[in-house]
Amino acid sequence: MKNRQRKTALLLCAALSASALWGCGETVEETMAEDVAVVETAKPEIGELKLSAEFIATINPDESVYVIPKATAEVLEVRVQAGDVVEEGDVLAVLDDTMAQFTMRNAQTAAQNARIGLDSARLAYDLQYGEGASTLNDMQSDNTITQAEDGVNQLQDKLMDTMDDLQRTKDKLSEQEKELADLKVKYDFRENVSEIKDYVDNLDKTTPEGIANYLAGMQRYQNAAQEVGTAEATIAQYKSAIDQYEEAIETLQDNINTAYDSYSQAVTANNISNGEMLEEQKQASQNSISQAEVGISQAQLGIEQAQESLDSYTITASISGVIETVNLKEHDFATSSNPAFVISNKDTMVATYYVSEDVRNTFSTGQKITLEKDAKLYDGEVIEIGSAIDASTGLFKIKAAVRGDTSSLLSGTKATVTTDTYHENNAVIIPYDSIYYDGTQAYVYTVVDGRAKRTEVETGLYDIDRIVITEGLTKDDTIITTWSAQLRDGVEISAVESSTDTENSTQE
């Protein structure tokens, strides 16, 4: 830059001097000795030239998830707030699971019935075709078999009637519990009907309107207390009846087992006596066991599905990280159409920025970057180079991982990324001020046999200090790096080795 300024200043001085002389009408005789240009020289550098650029990037965590409720229900409890650090599996919120509990109880009842059916089928098979059937020698008569069979049938009929009564009572209990839930909605209380009285007692009773509201509220409380009391009493009766039925079923099952033992002995003795072990009947009994086992599998699947549904009413963290957003409040309704939480894993933060195609082609994965945010610098590297144009920007997306302690980087904020773009390797490089232009043609002065020689060159990448020469020079040439008023093609050179050349010589 100093050379350029010195060139301009000398040209202006020469022009002004000439104008002054000619303006006086005097004839100037030139008696010039041969010019000698005093300049500095240097050898071209063989090396690398890189350009860097700054880009505006958006910072976000490398891993961020939306936690979406799997059930639609009232929010009973929210246990976290934005900024909290959670571990995978931590409970974030709890929803009202009343209906899911009903479904689970029904599934458990179905499984219990299926187990009873399987036990009965296996017992029937063992009685007719088990080990005891081939070891008994002295058994009762056909009359004993008939009596034992009648006893078993009667007990089984009674067992089935009792199980039907149990199921009907459970159905009535479910209906009554639903009716109680409806009463809570109807009279607007959550757990205890006394909540209505507590509310009414706090009403203003100093005005006619307040007294009227108080009386109306008390009437509403009395109505609610009566209906709720009736419902709760009925529920208690049903629960007591269910307990009695379940005890009766256990007793009947024990009696059936005892009766089956007697029946088994009679049937086995009769079959041994008659030599009749009908394969067809045995297969039918085995089929009954198989069907009962299928029923068990289906019932177990029902329990698993009910448990999965029940679990969905507890919202948990799917990854470890920081709670970025909380979209739930107590007593709101959670739905699968709206994310309840956003969790980010800030162990790795990513800077995303966009570049043109020619800049994108200079990048490579693993390339180092520097990120600046709030006067603080972070190291990083390019981890992803977009292969298609982003529709919204018309540019290519670049992602870089930010290393180090990134806890102070906030999601969605902007930062400046600095990284290398264009570069030339193993190139011929000279000082930028050594280049001259004749129109669009670039040239330099080299030293040949002690004189300046104008040498045309082709240029490449450059910055404010250096420029790449793609054609016209080699590392063995000597170039003139400073300007002189006497500098022209063919002029004699008095050369002073430049500091750049001295450094290169020292390095060699």
C-alpha positions in Angstrom: 0.0 0.0 0.0 2.9 2.4 0.8 4.4 1.6 -2.6 1.2 2.5 -4.3 1.0 5.9 -2.5 4.6 6.6 -3.2 4.1 5.8 -6.9 1.1 8.3 -7.1 2.9 11.0 -5.2 6.0 10.9 -7.5 3.9 11.0 -10.6 2.0 14.0 -9.4 5.2 15.8 -8.5 6.7 15.0 -12.0 3.5 16.3 -13.7 3.4 19.5 -11.6 7.1 20.2 -12.3 6.7 19.7 -16.1 3.7 22.1 -16.1 5.6 24.8 -14.3 8.5 24.7 -16.6 6.5 24.7 -19.8 4.2 27.4 -18.5 7.2 29.8 -18.3 7.9 29.4 -22.0 11.3 28.0 -21.4 12.9 25.2 -23.4 14.1 22.3 -21.3 17.1 20.3 -22.3 17.4 16.9 -20.9 20.8 15.8 -20.2 19.9 12.6 -18.4 22.5 10.0 -17.4 21.4 6.4 -17.7 18.8 5.8 -15.0 19.4 3.3 -12.3 16.3 2.1 -10.3 17.0 1.5 -6.7 14.5 -1.2 -5.6 14.0 -4.2 -3.3 13.8 -7.7 -4.7 12.6 -11.1 -3.4 12.0 -14.6 -4.5 8.4 -15.8 -4.9 7.1 -17.9 -2.0 5.9 -21.4 -2.6 3.2 -22.0 0.0 -0.5 -21.8 0.9 -2.9 -18.9 0.8 -6.2 -19.1 2.6 -9.2 -16.8 2.8 -11.6 -16.8 5.7 -15.1 -15.6 6.0 -17.7 -14.9 8.6 -21.2 -16.3 8.6 -24.2 -15.7 10.9 -25.3 -19.1 12.4 -28.2 -20.2 14.5 -27.3 -22.3 17.6 -29.3 -25.3 18.6 -28.7 -28.6 20.5 -27.7 -31.5 18.4 -30.5 -33.6 20.0 -33.9 -32.0 20.8 -37.2 -33.9 21.2 -40.8 -33.1 21.6 -42.6 -35.0 24.3 -46.1 -35.6 23.1 -48.9 -37.0 25.4 -50.2 -40.4 24.3 -53.6 -39.8 26.1 -56.1 -37.0 26.2 -56.9 -36.3 29.9 -56.9 -33.6 32.6 -53.5 -32.6 33.9 -53.3 -33.4 37.6 -49.7 -32.4 38.2 -46.8 -30.8 36.4 -43.5 -31.6 38.1 -40.9 -29.6 36.1 -40.5 -26.1 34.7 -38.4 -24.6 31.9 -34.6 -24.7 32.7 -34.8 -27.9 34.8 -32.3 -30.7 34.1 -33.9 -34.1 33.8 -32.8 -37.7 33.3 -34.4 -40.1 30.8 -37.4 -41.7 32.5 -38.0 -38.9 35.0 -41.7 -38.1 35.5 -42.7 -34.7 33.9 -46.4 -34.7 34.4 -49.3 -36.9 35.7 -52.7 -37.1 34.0 -56.1 -38.3 35.3 -56.2 -42.0 34.6 -59.6 -42.9 36.0 -60.9 -44.4 32.8 -57.7 -46.4 32.3 -58.0 -47.8 35.8 -61.5 -49.1 34.8 -60.1 -50.7 31.7 -57.3 -52.4 33.7 -59.8 -53.9 36.3 -61.9 -55.3 33.4 -58.8 -56.8 31.8 -57.7 -58.4 35.2 -61.2 -59.9 35.6 -61.1 -61.4 32.1 -57.6 -62.8 32.9 -58.9 -64.3 36.2 -61.8 -66.0 34.4 -59.5 -67.3 31.7 -57.2 -68.9 34.4 -60.3 -70.5 36.0 -61.3 -72.0 32.7 -57.8 -73.3 32.1 -57.6 -74.9 35.5 -61.0 -76.6 35.0 -59.9 -77.9 31.5 -56.7 -79.3 32.9 -58.4 -80.8 35.9 -61.0 -82.5 33.7 -58.2 -84.0 31.6 -56.2 -85.2 34.6 -59.3 -86.8 36.1 -60.0 -88.8 32.9 -56.6 -89.4 31.4 -54.0 -88.6 34.1 -51.6 -90.9 35.9 -54.2 -91.9 38.4 -56.4 -93.3 35.6 -54.0 -96.1 35.0 -53.1 -97.1 38.5 -56.4 -97.7 40.2 -57.6 -101.2 40.5 -60.6 -101.3 42.8 -63.1 -98.5 42.1 -66.7 -97.8 42.6 -69.6 -98.9 40.4 -71.4 -97.0 37.6 -73.9 -95.7 40.2 -71.0 -94.1 42.1 -69.7 -92.6 38.9 -73.1 -91.1 38.2 -73.4 -89.7 41.6 -69.9 -88.2 41.5 -70.6 -86.7 38.1 -73.8 -85.2 39.2 -72.1 -83.7 42.2 -69.4 -82.2 40.0 -71.9 -80.8 37.6 -74.0 -79.3 40.3 -70.9 -77.6 41.8 -69.8 -76.4 38.4 -73.3 -75.0 37.7 -73.2 -73.2 41.0 -69.7 -71.9 40.3 -70.8 -70.5 36.9 -73.9 -68.9 38.5 -71.7 -67.4 41.2 -69.2 -66.1 38.6 -72.1 -64.6 36.6 -73.4 -62.9 39.8 -69.8 -61.6 40.5 -69.5 -60.2 37.0 -72.9 -58.5 37.1 -72.0 -57.0 40.5 -68.8 -55.7 39.1 -70.6 -54.2 36.1 -73.1 -52.5 38.5 -70.1 -51.3 40.6 -68.5 -49.8 37.5 -71.8 -48.1 36.6 -72.2 -46.7 40.1 -68.6 -45.4 40.2 -69.3 -43.7 36.8 -72.5 -42.2 38.3 -70.5 -41.0 41.3 -68.0 -39.4 38.8 -70.9 -37.8 37.0 -72.2 -36.4 40.3 -68.8 -34.8 40.9 -69.1 -33.1 37.6 -72.7 -32.2 38.1 -72.2 -30.6 41.5 -68.6 -29.3 40.7 -66.4 -30.9 43.4 -63.3 -33.1 43.2 -63.2 -35.5 46.1 -65.7 -34.8 48.9 -69.1 -33.3 48.7 -68.2 -31.2 51.7 -66.2 -29.0 49.3 -69.6 -27.5 48.3 -70.5 -26.6 51.9 -67.1 -25.1 52.5 -67.6 -22.9 49.5 -71.2 -21.9 50.5 -70.1 -21.1 54.1 -67.6 -18.5 52.7 -70.3 -16.7 50.8 -71.3 -13.1 51.8 -74.5 -13.3 53.9 -74.8 -9.7 54.8 -77.0 -8.8 51.8 -80.3 -10.1 50.6 -78.7 -11.3 47.5 -75.9 -13.0 49.5 -78.4 -14.7 51.7 -80.3 -16.0 48.7 -77.1 -17.3 47.2 -76.2 -19.0 50.5 -79.7 -20.6 50.8 -79.5 -21.8 47.2 -76.0 -23.1 47.8 -77.0 -25.0 50.9 -79.9 -26.5 49.0 -77.5 -27.6 46.3 -75.2 -29.1 49.0 -78.0 -31.0 50.6 -79.1 -32.4 47.2 -75.6 -33.4 46.4 -75.0 -34.9 49.8 -78.1 -37.0 49.5 -77.3 -38.3 46.0 -73.6 -38.8 46.7 -74.4 -40.6 50.0 -76.7 -42.9 48.2 -74.2 -43.6 45.5 -71.3 -44.2 47.9 -73.5 -46.5 50.0 -74.4 -48.5 47.0 -70.8 -48.7 45.9 -69.9 -50.0 49.4 -72.6 -52.6 49.1 -71.4 -53.8 45.7 -67.8 -54.0 47.0 -68.9 -56.1 50.0 -71.0 -58.3 47.7 -67.9 -58.8 45.4 -65.8 -59.9 48.3 -68.5 -62.4 49.3 -68.8 -63.8 45.8 -65.0 -64.1 45.4 -64.8 -66.0 48.7 -67.7 -68.3 47.6 -65.9 -68.9 44.3 -62.8 -70.0 46.1 -64.8 -72.4 48.3 -66.7 -73.8 45.3 -63.4 -74.4 43.5 -62.1 -76.3 46.5 -65.3 -78.4 46.6 -65.0 -79.0 42.8 -61.5 -80.2 43.2 -62.6 -82.6 45.9 -65.5 -83.8 43.9 -63.3 -84.3 40.8 -61.0 -86.5 42.8 -63.9 -88.8 43.7 -65.2 -88.6 40.1 -61.7 -89.4 38.7 -61.4 -92.5 40.8 -64.8 -93.8 39.7 -64.2 -93.0 36.0 -60.7 -94.5 35.9 -61.9 -97.7 37.6 -64.8 -98.0 35.2 -62.5 -97.4 32.2 -60.0 -99.9 33.4 -62.8 -102.4 34.0 -64.3 -101.9 30.5 -61.0 -101.3 28.7 -62.3 -98.1 27.2 -59.9 -95.1 26.8 -61.5 -93.4 23.8 -58.9 -91.5 21.9 -61.6 -89.2 20.5 -62.7 -88.0 24.0 -59.1 -87.6 25.0 -58.4 -85.4 22.0 -61.5 -83.3 22.8 -60.3 -82.8 26.3 -56.8 -81.7 25.0 -58.6 -79.3 22.6 -60.4 -77.8 25.6 -57.0 -77.2 27.3 -55.6 -75.6 24.1 -58.5 -73.3 23.8 -58.3 -72.3 27.4 -54.5 -71.6 27.0 -55.4 -69.3 24.0 -57.9 -67.6 26.3 -55.1 -67.0 28.8 -52.8 -65.5 26.1 -55.6 -63.2 24.9 -56.4 -62.1 28.5 -52.7 -61.4 29.2 -52.5 -59.4 26.0 -55.5 -57.4 27.2 -53.7 -56.7 30.5 -50.5 -55.6 28.7 -52.5 -53.3 26.5 -54.4 -51.9 29.5 -51.1 -51.4 31.3 -49.6 -49.6 28.3 -52.6 -47.3 28.2 -52.4 -46.7 32.0 -48.6 -45.9 31.6 -49.4 -43.3 29.0 -51.2 -41.2 31.7 -47.7 -40.6 33.3 -45.6 -38.4 31.0 -41.9 -39.1 31.3 -38.7 -37.7 29.8 -37.6 -39.6 26.6 -34.0 -38.3 26.8 -31.8 -36.7 29.4 -31.3 -33.0 29.0 -32.7 -29.5 29.8 -36.4 -28.6 29.7 -36.7 -25.9 27.1 -40.5 -25.5 26.9 -43.4 -26.4 29.1 -46.8 -26.3 27.5 -49.0 -27.8 30.2 -50.7 -26.4 33.3 -52.5 -28.1 36.1 -56.2 -28.8 35.2 -55.6 -28.2 31.5 -56.4 -31.0 29.1 -53.3 -32.7 27.5 -53.8 -33.9 23.9 -51.6 -35.7 21.4 -52.0 -32.7 19.0 -49.8 -30.4 21.1 -46.3 -31.2 22.4 -46.3 -31.1 26.2 -42.6 -30.5 26.7 -39.4 -29.8 24.6 -36.2 -31.4 25.9 -32.7 -30.6 24.6 -29.5 -32.5 25.1 -27.0 -29.6 25.3 -23.9 -31.9 25.6 -23.3 -31.0 21.9 -24.5 -27.7 20.4 -24.7 -27.2 16.7 -24.2 -24.0 14.7 -26.2 -24.0 11.4 -25.5 -21.4 8.7 -26.0 -21.1 4.9 -23.5 -20.5 2.1 -23.4 -20.2 -1.7 -22.6 -23.1 -3.9 -19.0 -21.9 -4.7 -18.2 -21.5 -1.0 -19.9 -24.8 -0.1 -17.5 -26.5 -2.6 -14.5 -25.3 -0.6 -15.7 -27.0 2.7 -14.9 -30.4 3.9 -16.2 -32.4 7.0 -13.8 -32.0 9.9 -12.8 -28.5 8.8 -12.1 -26.2 11.8 -14.4 -23.3 12.7 -14.4 -20.6 15.3 -17.7 -19.5 16.9 -18.0 -16.1 18.6 -20.9 -15.4 20.9 -21.1 -12.5 23.4 -17.3 -11.8 23.0 -16.5 -15.5 23.9 -14.8 -17.8 21.4 -15.5 -21.5 20.9 -13.7 -24.1 18.7 -15.6 -26.5 16.5 -15.7 -28.4 13.3 -17.9 -28.9 10.2 -20.0 -32.1 10.6 -22.5 -31.8 7.8 -22.4 -30.2 4.3 -25.8 -29.8 2.6 -26.1 -31.6 -0.8 -29.2 -29.8 -1.9 -30.3 -26.2 -2.0 -32.5 -25.1 1.0 -35.8 -24.0 -0.5 -36.3 -21.1 1.9 -32.9 -19.5 1.5 -31.7 -20.7 -1.9 -28.4 -21.6 -0.3 -26.7 -24.7 1.1 -27.0 -25.6 4.8 -23.8 -26.2 6.8 -23.7 -27.7 10.3 -20.8 -27.4 12.7 -20.4 -29.0 16.1 -19.3 -26.5 18.9 -16.8 -28.0 21.3 -16.0 -27.1 24.9 -18.3 -25.8 27.7 -21.4 -24.8 25.8 -23.7 -24.4 28.8 -24.0 -20.6 28.3 -25.2 -21.0 24.7 -28.9 -20.6 24.4 -31.0 -22.5 21.9 -32.2 -20.5 18.9 -29.8 -17.6 19.4 -27.4 -16.2 16.7 -23.6 -16.3 16.7 -20.8 -15.5 14.3 -18.9 -18.4 12.6 -15.4 -17.8 11.1 -13.8 -20.5 8.9 -11.5 -20.9 5.9 -13.2 -20.7 2.4 -11.0 -20.4 -0.7 -7.4 -21.7 -0.6 -4.5 -22.5 -2.8 -1.9 -25.1 -1.9 1.7 -25.3 -3.2 1.2 -22.0 -5.1 3.6 -19.3 -6.3 2.9 -16.3 -4.0 4.3 -12.8 -4.2 3.5 -9.5 -2.3 0.3 -7.9 -3.6 2.1 -4.5 -4.2 4.4 -6.2 -6.7 1.6 -6.5 -9.2 1.0 -3.8 -11.9 -1.8 -3.6 -14.5 -1.9 -2.5 -18.1 -5.6 -2.4 -18.7 -6.7 -5.9 -17.6 -3.2 -7.4 -18.2 -1.3 -8.1 -15.0 2.5 -7.9 -15.0 5.5 -7.7 -12.6 9.1 -6.7 -12.9 11.7 -9.4 -12.7 15.5 -9.0 -12.5 17.4 -10.5 -15.5 21.1 -9.8 -15.9 20.9 -6.8 -13.6 18.0 -5.1 -15.4 14.3 -4.9 -14.9 12.2 -7.0 -17.2 8.4 -6.6 -17.6 6.9 -10.0 -17.2 3.2 -10.7 -17.8 1.5 -13.0 -15.4 -1.8 -14.6 -14.6 -3.1 -14.1 -11.1 -5.3 -16.2 -8.8 -6.4 -16.0 -5.2 -5.3 -12.9 -3.2 -5.7 -11.0 0.1 -4.6 -7.6 1.2 -1.0 -8.6 1.5 -0.3 -11.5 -1.0 -1.4 -12.8 -4.4 -1.1 -16.1 -6.1 0.6 -16.2 -9.6 -0.8 -19.0 -11.6 1.3 -18.4 -14.8 4.4 -16.4 -15.6 6.7 -17.0 -12.6 8.6 -19.8 -10.9 10.2 -20.0 -7.5 13.6 -19.3 -9.1 12.7 -15.9 -10.5 13.6 -12.7 -8.8 10.9 -10.1 -8.6 11.0 -6.4 -7.8 8.9 -5.7 -4.8 9.1 -1.9 -4.5 8.3 1.0 -6.8 10.7 3.5 -8.2 10.3 6.5 -10.5 13.0 5.1 -12.7 11.4 1.6 -12.8 10.7 0.6 -16.4 11.4 -2.3 -18.8 15.1 -2.6 -19.3 16.3 -0.2 -16.7 19.4 -1.0 -14.7 18.6 -2.3 -11.2 20.3 -1.5 -8.0 18.8 -4.2 -5.9 18.4 -4.4 -2.1 17.2 -7.7 -0.8 13.7 -7.4 0.8 12.9 -8.5 4.3 10.6 -11.1 2.8 13.3 -12.6 0.7 15.7 -12.5 3.7 13.1 -14.5 5.8 12.7 -17.0 3.0 16.4 -17.4 2.7 16.7 -17.9 6.4 14.0 -20.5 6.4 15.8 -22.4 3.6 
